[in-house]
Amino acid sequence: MGMPIIGHSVYIGPGVKIFGKIVIGNNVAIGTNAAFPKSIDDNAVVGGIPAKVINYNSISEFGLYRDK
């Protein structure tokens, strides 16, 4: 079955279910209780059951990314 690979700067909300051999890209935000068995591209905001991409390149709008 394999294990997930989690990228850099990833927010994983409470209750999220990530299973199987999938890749979560960099700069991704996963909303609370989302569940999915598929890979997620970089810069995605994901949510829902089953989870789907809500938006790309807007992780900064959620206050999760801080440019220093």
Order of alpha helices (4+ residues) and beta strands (2+ residues): beta-beta-beta-beta-beta-beta-beta-beta
